[in-house]
Amino acid sequence: MGSPQSLASAGMAIALLGISLLAYRRHRLRRLLPLSAAFGLFVLKVGLLHLDSLYPALEQQLQLASIAAEFGMLSMIFLTLIRK
């Protein structure tokens, strides 16, 4: 279940998503795109955790989607780090 702290962290992720997209627009560094995707996936994950409280019958599906979003975040951060 989501908490107010997770909403605050999602707000910070939205701000970082905006900053990384602005930086991409200015400098055209392709390595910023996976980083932006990671921030977007984090926001998605928090949203899924909060949907769990609204739709308890979908708890397993939302938990699986949350794990997939977490794996996607880690993959995007890895891609950001290994790109030149």
N, C-alpha and C positions, 0 to 999 in steps of 0.2 A: 504494500500500500504506500502511496506517495505521502510526503510530508511537506510542510512549508519550506523546510530547508532545501528539499529537492526542487521546489519551484524556484527558489532563489538561485540555485545552481543552474537551472535551465535558463533563467533570465541572463545569467552571466554567459552561458554558452551562446545564447542568441546574440549578445553584444559582440562576443569574439567571432562569431560567424560573420556578422556584418563587417567587422574590422578586417577579417581575412579576405572577404570578397572585395572590399575597397582596395586593399593592398594588391590583390590580383589585378584589379582593373587599372591601377596606376602603373604597376611594374611588369605585368604579364608574366610573372613567374609561375610556370605550370605546377610547380611543387606545392603551391598554396591551395590548389583545388582539392587534393585529398584531405588536407587539413580542414578546409571548409566543410567537406563532406563528413568528417569525423565530428565536428561541432553540431552539424545538422542531425546526425545519428544520435548524438547525446540528447538533444532536445526530443527526438522521437522516443527514445528509451524512457525518459521521464514522463512523457505523455502516456506511454503504454502502462507505466506503473500507476498513474492516476486513473486510467480507464478501468483498472482492476477494481477500484472501489465502486465504480459506477455499474460495472457488469461482472458480478462475482461468478456467474456461470461460465464466463470465458477465461477464468483464472489461468488454466493450463496453457491455453493458446497464447494469451498475452505474455505469460512468463517465457514461453518459447520464443516469441517474437522479440522480447526484451533481450534474451541471451543472444539472438542473432544480431540485433543492433549493437550489442556490446562487442561481439566478434568483428563486426564491420568497422566499428570505431578503432579497434586495435589494428586492424588491417590497414586502414587509411593512415593512421599515425605511422605505422611501419613504412608504408609507401612514401610518406613525406620525408622520412629520415633517410631512406636509401637513394632517393632521387638526387641527381646532381643539379 
